[in-house]
Amino acid sequence: MHPYEEYIKQLEKKYNKSAKELIYHYYINLNEGPSVTARELDIPRKAVLHFIYEYELRQLKHQNVKRNATM
């Protein structure tokens, strides 16, 4: 069982989207940090950090930041 299975179920039931889609939306698309993402989704920051690393979003966000900074 996934260590944050309950949060995954909670998010998917409440928003009718996968947890990965939701975290991606706040963390990448809206460029929010883990604390704001956690607050918006009403889950612990620790869970958001876990999902960010599990879904390998940190590297993606930092690639986007570097790309946008050079434009």
VMD Tcl script that builds the backbone (N, CA, C; Angstrom):
set m [mol new atoms 213]
animate dup $m
set s [atomselect $m all]
$s set {name element resname resid chain x y z} {
  {N N MET 1 A 0.845 -1.191 0.000}
  {CA C MET 1 A 0.000 0.000 0.000}
  {C C MET 1 A 0.885 1.247 0.000}
  {N N HIS 2 A 0.451 2.228 -0.750}
  {CA C HIS 2 A 1.153 3.509 -0.852}
  {C C HIS 2 A 1.096 4.220 0.503}
  {N N PRO 3 A 2.196 4.836 0.945}
  {CA C PRO 3 A 2.194 5.497 2.268}
  {C C PRO 3 A 1.186 6.646 2.379}
  {N N TYR 4 A 0.793 7.225 1.275}
  {CA C TYR 4 A -0.164 8.334 1.301}
  {C C TYR 4 A -1.448 7.967 0.551}
  {N N GLU 5 A -1.798 6.704 0.582}
  {CA C GLU 5 A -2.974 6.189 -0.130}
  {C C GLU 5 A -4.259 6.940 0.235}
  {N N GLU 6 A -4.422 7.270 1.496}
  {CA C GLU 6 A -5.639 7.967 1.922}
  {C C GLU 6 A -5.744 9.355 1.288}
  {N N TYR 7 A -4.623 10.048 1.163}
  {CA C TYR 7 A -4.649 11.367 0.535}
  {C C TYR 7 A -4.929 11.250 -0.962}
  {N N ILE 8 A -4.397 10.217 -1.593}
  {CA C ILE 8 A -4.672 9.985 -3.009}
  {C C ILE 8 A -6.169 9.774 -3.211}
  {N N LYS 9 A -6.756 8.910 -2.398}
  {CA C LYS 9 A -8.193 8.644 -2.497}
  {C C LYS 9 A -9.004 9.907 -2.237}
  {N N GLN 10 A -8.619 10.664 -1.220}
  {CA C GLN 10 A -9.321 11.898 -0.861}
  {C C GLN 10 A -9.297 12.893 -2.017}
  {N N LEU 11 A -8.127 13.096 -2.618}
  {CA C LEU 11 A -7.997 14.048 -3.723}
  {C C LEU 11 A -8.793 13.599 -4.943}
  {N N GLU 12 A -8.662 12.330 -5.290}
  {CA C GLU 12 A -9.340 11.833 -6.477}
  {C C GLU 12 A -10.852 11.867 -6.328}
  {N N LYS 13 A -11.334 11.620 -5.129}
  {CA C LYS 13 A -12.776 11.659 -4.893}
  {C C LYS 13 A -13.287 13.108 -4.927}
  {N N LYS 14 A -12.576 14.007 -4.273}
  {CA C LYS 14 A -13.011 15.390 -4.155}
  {C C LYS 14 A -12.937 16.146 -5.489}
  {N N TYR 15 A -11.871 15.928 -6.264}
  {CA C TYR 15 A -11.642 16.702 -7.480}
  {C C TYR 15 A -11.902 15.928 -8.771}
  {N N ASN 16 A -12.139 14.637 -8.654}
  {CA C ASN 16 A -12.398 13.778 -9.814}
  {C C ASN 16 A -11.247 13.838 -10.831}
  {N N LYS 17 A -10.035 13.957 -10.323}
  {CA C LYS 17 A -8.804 13.944 -11.118}
  {C C LYS 17 A -7.776 13.126 -10.351}
  {N N SER 18 A -6.743 12.696 -11.053}
  {CA C SER 18 A -5.688 11.950 -10.369}
  {C C SER 18 A -4.885 12.892 -9.477}
  {N N ALA 19 A -4.287 12.336 -8.459}
  {CA C ALA 19 A -3.444 13.126 -7.555}
  {C C ALA 19 A -2.301 13.765 -8.337}
  {N N LYS 20 A -1.746 13.032 -9.286}
  {CA C LYS 20 A -0.641 13.557 -10.092}
  {C C LYS 20 A -1.085 14.789 -10.881}
  {N N GLU 21 A -2.264 14.741 -11.491}
  {CA C GLU 21 A -2.785 15.894 -12.240}
  {C C GLU 21 A -2.950 17.112 -11.335}
  {N N LEU 22 A -3.462 16.882 -10.144}
  {CA C LEU 22 A -3.708 17.982 -9.215}
  {C C LEU 22 A -2.418 18.617 -8.735}
  {N N ILE 23 A -1.474 17.790 -8.324}
  {CA C ILE 23 A -0.185 18.313 -7.859}
  {C C ILE 23 A 0.508 19.041 -9.008}
  {N N TYR 24 A 0.479 18.463 -10.192}
  {CA C TYR 24 A 1.092 19.086 -11.370}
  {C C TYR 24 A 0.460 20.457 -11.639}
  {N N HIS 25 A -0.853 20.523 -11.557}
  {CA C HIS 25 A -1.556 21.774 -11.834}
  {C C HIS 25 A -1.093 22.896 -10.898}
  {N N TYR 26 A -1.075 22.633 -9.606}
  {CA C TYR 26 A -0.697 23.676 -8.651}
  {C C TYR 26 A 0.802 23.953 -8.665}
  {N N TYR 27 A 1.591 22.888 -8.663}
  {CA C TYR 27 A 3.034 23.035 -8.513}
  {C C TYR 27 A 3.716 23.519 -9.798}
  {N N ILE 28 A 3.275 23.030 -10.952}
  {CA C ILE 28 A 3.916 23.396 -12.222}
  {C C ILE 28 A 3.135 24.502 -12.939}
  {N N ASN 29 A 1.866 24.253 -13.252}
  {CA C ASN 29 A 1.085 25.215 -14.040}
  {C C ASN 29 A 0.893 26.546 -13.320}
  {N N LEU 30 A 0.520 26.486 -12.052}
  {CA C LEU 30 A 0.300 27.718 -11.294}
  {C C LEU 30 A 1.566 28.222 -10.609}
  {N N ASN 31 A 2.647 27.423 -10.683}
  {CA C ASN 31 A 3.949 27.768 -10.123}
  {C C ASN 31 A 3.888 28.058 -8.623}
  {N N GLU 32 A 3.099 27.270 -7.916}
  {CA C GLU 32 A 2.987 27.404 -6.465}
  {C C GLU 32 A 4.018 26.515 -5.785}
  {N N GLY 33 A 4.356 26.840 -4.569}
  {CA C GLY 33 A 5.265 26.019 -3.780}
  {C C GLY 33 A 4.507 24.916 -3.067}
  {N N PRO 34 A 5.222 24.065 -2.361}
  {CA C PRO 34 A 4.584 22.954 -1.653}
  {C C PRO 34 A 3.587 23.407 -0.587}
  {N N SER 35 A 3.879 24.481 0.111}
  {CA C SER 35 A 2.978 24.941 1.176}
  {C C SER 35 A 1.644 25.420 0.632}
  {N N VAL 36 A 1.683 26.208 -0.429}
  {CA C VAL 36 A 0.448 26.711 -1.034}
  {C C VAL 36 A -0.329 25.558 -1.660}
  {N N THR 37 A 0.373 24.664 -2.333}
  {CA C THR 37 A -0.272 23.497 -2.934}
  {C C THR 37 A -0.979 22.686 -1.864}
  {N N ALA 38 A -0.305 22.461 -0.751}
  {CA C ALA 38 A -0.901 21.702 0.359}
  {C C ALA 38 A -2.134 22.413 0.897}
  {N N ARG 39 A -2.038 23.710 1.078}
  {CA C ARG 39 A -3.164 24.479 1.606}
  {C C ARG 39 A -4.351 24.430 0.646}
  {N N GLU 40 A -4.087 24.612 -0.640}
  {CA C GLU 40 A -5.162 24.602 -1.637}
  {C C GLU 40 A -5.848 23.243 -1.728}
  {N N LEU 41 A -5.074 22.171 -1.585}
  {CA C LEU 41 A -5.634 20.822 -1.701}
  {C C LEU 41 A -6.076 20.244 -0.354}
  {N N ASP 42 A -5.808 20.974 0.716}
  {CA C ASP 42 A -6.188 20.557 2.059}
  {C C ASP 42 A -5.575 19.209 2.457}
  {N N ILE 43 A -4.264 19.092 2.170}
  {CA C ILE 43 A -3.500 17.919 2.597}
  {C C ILE 43 A -2.204 18.422 3.222}
  {N N PRO 44 A -1.528 17.587 4.006}
  {CA C PRO 44 A -0.282 18.031 4.641}
  {C C PRO 44 A 0.826 18.345 3.628}
  {N N ARG 45 A 1.643 19.309 3.982}
  {CA C ARG 45 A 2.778 19.689 3.139}
  {C C ARG 45 A 3.701 18.493 2.907}
  {N N LYS 46 A 3.856 17.683 3.916}
  {CA C LYS 46 A 4.712 16.497 3.806}
  {C C LYS 46 A 4.215 15.561 2.703}
  {N N ALA 47 A 2.906 15.445 2.564}
  {CA C ALA 47 A 2.328 14.609 1.514}
  {C C ALA 47 A 2.606 15.230 0.143}
  {N N VAL 48 A 2.468 16.534 0.034}
  {CA C VAL 48 A 2.745 17.215 -1.237}
  {C C VAL 48 A 4.207 17.010 -1.625}
  {N N LEU 49 A 5.108 17.176 -0.679}
  {CA C LEU 49 A 6.529 16.959 -0.962}
  {C C LEU 49 A 6.784 15.533 -1.439}
  {N N HIS 50 A 6.122 14.578 -0.809}
  {CA C HIS 50 A 6.263 13.183 -1.224}
  {C C HIS 50 A 5.822 13.015 -2.683}
  {N N PHE 51 A 4.666 13.581 -3.025}
  {CA C PHE 51 A 4.158 13.465 -4.387}
  {C C PHE 51 A 5.064 14.187 -5.391}
  {N N ILE 52 A 5.593 15.322 -5.018}
  {CA C ILE 52 A 6.502 16.058 -5.906}
  {C C ILE 52 A 7.705 15.189 -6.264}
  {N N TYR 53 A 8.263 14.522 -5.278}
  {CA C TYR 53 A 9.413 13.660 -5.546}
  {C C TYR 53 A 9.002 12.388 -6.267}
  {N N GLU 54 A 7.879 11.817 -5.873}
  {CA C GLU 54 A 7.417 10.577 -6.510}
  {C C GLU 54 A 7.117 10.792 -7.989}
  {N N TYR 55 A 6.500 11.901 -8.314}
  {CA C TYR 55 A 6.134 12.193 -9.700}
  {C C TYR 55 A 7.234 12.944 -10.449}
  {N N GLU 56 A 8.382 13.130 -9.812}
  {CA C GLU 56 A 9.556 13.778 -10.404}
  {C C GLU 56 A 9.226 15.174 -10.951}
  {N N LEU 57 A 8.481 15.929 -10.183}
  {CA C LEU 57 A 8.063 17.264 -10.607}
  {C C LEU 57 A 9.070 18.344 -10.248}
  {N N ARG 58 A 9.897 18.097 -9.269}
  {CA C ARG 58 A 10.873 19.107 -8.849}
  {C C ARG 58 A 11.825 19.459 -9.990}
  {N N GLN 59 A 12.353 18.422 -10.640}
  {CA C GLN 59 A 13.266 18.651 -11.751}
  {C C GLN 59 A 12.563 19.396 -12.881}
  {N N LEU 60 A 11.327 19.015 -13.160}
  {CA C LEU 60 A 10.557 19.662 -14.217}
  {C C LEU 60 A 10.323 21.138 -13.912}
  {N N LYS 61 A 9.992 21.438 -12.680}
  {CA C LYS 61 A 9.746 22.828 -12.302}
  {C C LYS 61 A 11.021 23.658 -12.440}
  {N N HIS 62 A 12.136 23.110 -12.022}
  {CA C HIS 62 A 13.382 23.857 -12.095}
  {C C HIS 62 A 13.868 24.015 -13.535}
  {N N GLN 63 A 13.553 23.066 -14.404}
  {CA C GLN 63 A 13.863 23.213 -15.827}
  {C C GLN 63 A 13.044 24.346 -16.410}
  {N N ASN 64 A 11.759 24.419 -16.037}
  {CA C ASN 64 A 10.882 25.479 -16.534}
  {C C ASN 64 A 11.335 26.850 -16.013}
  {N N VAL 65 A 11.777 26.922 -14.775}
  {CA C VAL 65 A 12.239 28.191 -14.201}
  {C C VAL 65 A 13.467 28.678 -14.943}
  {N N LYS 66 A 14.419 27.776 -15.211}
  {CA C LYS 66 A 15.634 28.155 -15.941}
  {C C LYS 66 A 15.290 28.617 -17.354}
  {N N ARG 67 A 14.383 27.897 -18.013}
  {CA C ARG 67 A 13.995 28.226 -19.372}
  {C C ARG 67 A 13.330 29.597 -19.423}
  {N N ASN 68 A 12.454 29.885 -18.476}
  {CA C ASN 68 A 11.757 31.165 -18.443}
  {C C ASN 68 A 12.697 32.321 -18.082}
  {N N ALA 69 A 13.699 32.059 -17.296}
  {CA C ALA 69 A 14.638 33.102 -16.880}
  {C C ALA 69 A 15.533 33.562 -18.038}
  {N N THR 70 A 15.784 32.670 -18.989}
  {CA C THR 70 A 16.646 33.020 -20.112}
  {C C THR 70 A 15.897 33.694 -21.243}
  {N N MET 71 A 14.604 33.768 -21.165}
  {CA C MET 71 A 13.802 34.378 -22.239}
  {C C MET 71 A 13.732 35.871 -22.098}
}
mol reanalyze $m
mol bondsrecalc $m
mol representation Tube
mol addrep $m
